[in-house]
Structures are given as structure tokens and as C-alpha cells.
Amino acid sequence: MSKKIVKPSTYLIEVKTLSDRIVKAQQPIRILDAIKWDDVIKQEFFKGKCKSPPAVTTDYYQNRPLGFDPAEKKQEFYQIERDLVRKLGQLNPLSVIMRRISREYQDVVCMLEARGTPGFSNISQELYGSSQDVFHVGDPTIANLGSMMEATISQLLQLDSLTEEPKTINAKEAVEILNERIESMFPGDGLRAMLSDGIIADAAAGTDYIKLRADAFFNMRDLRVLEVHEVWVHLGTTLNGLAQPYCTFLGKGPPSATVTQEGLAVLMEILTFSSTPNRLMRLINRVRAITLTEEGADFMDIFKFFREKGLDEEESYTLSSRVFRGSSSDGLPFTKDLTYLKGFVLTYNFMRLAVSKGKPDRIPLLFCGKTMIEDMKVLVDLVEEGTVIAPLFLPPQFRDLMGLSSWLSFSRFMSSLNFRQLEQDYANIL
């Protein structure tokens, strides 16, 4: 007997049409490409013996076209926003989500128009956060989190037993190793690792690929981190998002989804025991650098900060340019690098609260695509009604929730213990 084909309702057709328009409209927007500094800036900095700040001003960005007309792009997203109300209504949950995404992309265009000015960082803070943001009323700020973690990690880095193995695997060899692992996890899905000369970081994920900087070196633990962070989370959620029949916008992540994405990726590093004190310290140092810049530090101050952390001139320049990309060398920071630790805290808290409330089945929905934690309650309803399909790919730790739920079930009690008192009680033992 042939399977009956069920035609989508008028409502679902409208959802897909509007969702597809968002996906198409965002295609030419490439935030990191639009704000990165080219090699000439770097060469001039080193030619000057690293004594003078990079010559990056508003004029520099004027010579780097965006690849689209900002006014037309903002109008396009505004029109999508209006059509969402006309077609789906003011209060429809998907209308609310997609209108928010449309407004967010309008903010992204405004941010890119403001490259090299204080307005760039102001919008960056709206999209990604500020180091002075708190998680809850009365709680520490993101800057405080970085400082608190730094004290513990600094001690661990002094231990010979926790020294990392040397980085002896070149990028070409790393690509071959990662491609073998990708094929075993995603057989036939067309995902791949590849070399690239045009990225600042050692690695970065695209739609169906992970790029490794051609001159970078790695060790086996680095490759494990890349596997679980870039492949399992970033590429995995992209695959799940692209598989969505109606909510196609879940295949593309606006900046607000970056918080959940990077938080989930760091959490995956922790859950798989792949991370290291060095890795965490790099994330902490990025938070500290953004904090210092928000407090008035310029490029040379941040370059000195990384040099005093023991990094060489090359890496210090790379990390400093991450902070000031899109801005000027004496301007305010691009705050995207806060999302790793900020997102980790928010995602971890979501998971432990889901378990404490007897709803661990909510946790895998984080992988439905480029999701946002604030949309999870709506996402549950959308999956139940079939508008969104459950994730096709899940990392092993999320396929069977028994172990994860058991671990997280202790978290509420453990977090209620007085850590200062614990230190005193255990003083004669440790």
C-alpha cells in the first residue's frame, strides 16, 4: 500500500515562505568578513616593531564594501517583519520569533554601517552582550565570572601533570584526521574539513564544512575539541536546521543564536572531557580583554596584556585584533567572544533546571537548529504539532538522557553548599 502524502496546510505554506525569505535576505550578510583586518594592517604593525597601534579608522572600513546596499537590506527585513504580522498575526509564536530575527538582522546591518565608530560596539553589546551584564539580579557579571575562573585555572596551569602535549600535527594532517571522524559520525552527509588562508582563528565552521587555518598546528586533544565543538554542535545543528521542512530559518543563526550555539559547544567540550585548563584560559583571557577595553584600554594595552600572559607577538596580535575588529584601534570592543562563557552558563542552567523540573526531554531540542534558549518553550509546542521536526542528529551524550539527567539531578543541591565553609572543612584533607 502506498504511503498517503499529506499536503501542508495554508498556514505551514505561509510559515515556510516567510522563513525562506529570512534565509535568503541574510545570505549576503557576512559579519566576520566585513569587520576583519587584512594582512596589510598586520604587516605594517610588525614592520613598526609592534610599537604603534594598527592604522584602522572609519576610513579603512569605507574601502571594504559590504556586498549589499544597507538601506535596501534594512527595508527588506522591515518588509518581512510587516508581512509576518499580515500573514501570521501579531501574537502567533512563530510570528513573534521571526519578527525578532528580522529586527535583529536590521540591527546587524546598522552595526556594520557603523564600523570604526562607537556605534559599532554599542550595537555589538546589544547583540552579543557586555562584560558588565549579569546573569540574574545580584549575581556576578560576566567580567566577574572571568576573574573568578582565572584564579582557579592559573593554579592548574602551574602543574606539570596538566601540561598539554606539543602541537606537532600540521593543518593538512589535521584535515585528514577530522575528515575521517566526520565521515564516521555523518556518513554521506557531505560535511568536510578543509584548509583556509583567510581566517583569524585556528578553525571556524561554515554551512557544511570546518575550515582550518593553513599555517596552524594542533595536537590530538585540539582535534578532539574541534570535533565536538565545531562538528558535533555547529555543523550538527546546521544539518538539523537545514532538515526543517517549514521553519527553515533554524538553519541560519542570527547573533542571538550565537550565545546558545557557543555555550552548547563549550558545554560539549566539558561533557566529553575534551577541554583543558589552557583552553579555558584562552576563553577567560578573551573575556578579560573585552572587559579591559570596555573600561578604556586601547589596542596596545590589550596587546601588552596578551604578551604578559606569555603569548608570542603573533598570537598576541591575532587575539587583540579579535577584540578590535570592526572598531578602531583606540575604540570600543566587538563583544562576540563573550558568548562562549556567557552561553555556557545560560545553557548549563537551562539543562539543570529542565532536569529539576522533570523535563529532561526538552534538552535535545537545543539541537533542532540554530535555536535560542528563550524560544525553547515555544519549540516544544512546535515539535509536538509537527511544525518543527526533532533533531535528526544528536551527540551521544544527548541520545540517552539517563546519564545526563543523573548527573544534573545533583546540581541544585551541590550549588546550594557554602563553598567557603567547604574550604575550611576540607582544609586538613587537601
Secondary structure as the mmCIF struct_conf table of DSSP 4:
data_model
#
loop_
_struct_conf.conf_type_id
_struct_conf.id
_struct_conf.beg_label_comp_id
_struct_conf.beg_label_asym_id
_struct_conf.beg_label_seq_id
_struct_conf.end_label_comp_id
_struct_conf.end_label_asym_id
_struct_conf.end_label_seq_id
HELX_LH_PP_P HELX_LH_PP_P1 SER A 2 SER A 9
HELX_RH_AL_P HELX_RH_AL_P1 THR A 10 GLN A 26
TURN_TY1_P TURN_TY1_P1 GLN A 27 PRO A 28
HELX_RH_AL_P HELX_RH_AL_P2 ILE A 31 ILE A 35
HELX_LH_PP_P HELX_LH_PP_P2 LYS A 36 ASP A 38
HELX_RH_AL_P HELX_RH_AL_P3 ASP A 39 LYS A 47
TURN_TY1_P TURN_TY1_P2 GLY A 48 CYS A 50
BEND BEND1 SER A 52 SER A 52
HELX_RH_AL_P HELX_RH_AL_P4 THR A 58 GLN A 62
TURN_TY1_P TURN_TY1_P3 ASN A 63 ASN A 63
BEND BEND2 ARG A 64 ARG A 64
BEND BEND3 GLY A 67 PHE A 68
HELX_RH_AL_P HELX_RH_AL_P5 PRO A 70 LEU A 88
BEND BEND4 GLN A 90 LEU A 91
HELX_RH_AL_P HELX_RH_AL_P6 PRO A 93 GLU A 113
TURN_TY1_P TURN_TY1_P4 ALA A 114 GLY A 116
BEND BEND5 THR A 117 THR A 117
HELX_RH_AL_P HELX_RH_AL_P7 PRO A 118 TYR A 128
TURN_TY1_P TURN_TY1_P5 SER A 131 GLN A 132
STRN STRN1 VAL A 134 VAL A 134
BEND BEND6 PHE A 135 HIS A 136
TURN_TY1_P TURN_TY1_P6 VAL A 137 GLY A 138
BEND BEND7 ASP A 139 ASP A 139
HELX_LH_PP_P HELX_LH_PP_P3 PRO A 140 PRO A 140
STRN STRN2 THR A 141 THR A 141
HELX_RH_AL_P HELX_RH_AL_P8 ILE A 142 LEU A 157
TURN_TY1_P TURN_TY1_P7 GLN A 158 GLN A 158
HELX_RH_3T_P HELX_RH_3T_P1 ASP A 160 LEU A 162
HELX_LH_PP_P HELX_LH_PP_P4 THR A 163 PRO A 166
STRN STRN3 ILE A 169 ASN A 170
HELX_RH_AL_P HELX_RH_AL_P9 ALA A 171 MET A 185
BEND BEND8 PHE A 186 PHE A 186
TURN_TY1_P TURN_TY1_P8 PRO A 187 GLY A 188
BEND BEND9 ASP A 189 ASP A 189
STRN STRN4 ARG A 192 SER A 196
BEND BEND10 ASP A 197 GLY A 198
BEND BEND11 ILE A 200 ASP A 202
STRN STRN5 ALA A 203 ALA A 205
BEND BEND12 THR A 207 ASP A 208
STRN STRN6 TYR A 209 ARG A 213
TURN_TY1_P TURN_TY1_P9 ALA A 214 ASP A 215
STRN STRN7 PHE A 217 PHE A 218
HELX_RH_AL_P HELX_RH_AL_P10 MET A 220 LEU A 226
HELX_RH_PI_P HELX_RH_PI_P1 GLU A 227 LEU A 235
HELX_RH_AL_P HELX_RH_AL_P11 GLY A 236 LEU A 242
TURN_TY1_P TURN_TY1_P10 ALA A 243 ALA A 243
BEND BEND13 PRO A 245 TYR A 246
HELX_RH_3T_P HELX_RH_3T_P2 THR A 248 GLY A 251
BEND BEND14 LYS A 252 LYS A 252
HELX_RH_AL_P HELX_RH_AL_P12 PRO A 255 LEU A 271
TURN_TY1_P TURN_TY1_P11 THR A 272 PHE A 273
HELX_RH_AL_P HELX_RH_AL_P13 PRO A 277 GLU A 294
TURN_TY1_P TURN_TY1_P12 GLU A 295 GLY A 296
HELX_RH_AL_P HELX_RH_AL_P14 PHE A 299 GLU A 308
TURN_TY1_P TURN_TY1_P13 LYS A 309 GLY A 310
HELX_RH_AL_P HELX_RH_AL_P15 GLU A 313 PHE A 324
TURN_TY1_P TURN_TY1_P14 ARG A 325 GLY A 326
BEND BEND15 SER A 327 SER A 327
TURN_TY1_P TURN_TY1_P15 SER A 329 ASP A 330
BEND BEND16 GLY A 331 GLY A 331
HELX_LH_PP_P HELX_LH_PP_P5 LEU A 332 PHE A 334
HELX_RH_3T_P HELX_RH_3T_P3 LYS A 336 LEU A 338
HELX_RH_AL_P HELX_RH_AL_P16 THR A 339 SER A 356
TURN_TY1_P TURN_TY1_P16 LYS A 357 GLY A 358
HELX_RH_3T_P HELX_RH_3T_P4 PRO A 360 PHE A 367
TURN_TY1_P TURN_TY1_P17 CYS A 368 LYS A 370
HELX_RH_3T_P HELX_RH_3T_P5 ILE A 373 ASP A 375
HELX_RH_AL_P HELX_RH_AL_P17 MET A 376 GLU A 385
TURN_TY1_P TURN_TY1_P18 GLY A 386 GLY A 386
BEND BEND17 THR A 387 VAL A 388
HELX_LH_PP_P HELX_LH_PP_P6 ILE A 389 PRO A 391
BEND BEND18 LEU A 392 LEU A 392
HELX_RH_AL_P HELX_RH_AL_P18 PRO A 396 ARG A 399
BEND BEND19 ASP A 400 ASP A 400
HELX_RH_AL_P HELX_RH_AL_P19 LEU A 401 SER A 409
TURN_TY1_P TURN_TY1_P19 PHE A 410 PHE A 410
HELX_RH_AL_P HELX_RH_AL_P20 SER A 411 SER A 416
BEND BEND20 LEU A 417 LEU A 417
HELX_RH_AL_P HELX_RH_AL_P21 PHE A 419 ASP A 425
TURN_TY1_P TURN_TY1_P20 TYR A 426 ILE A 429
#
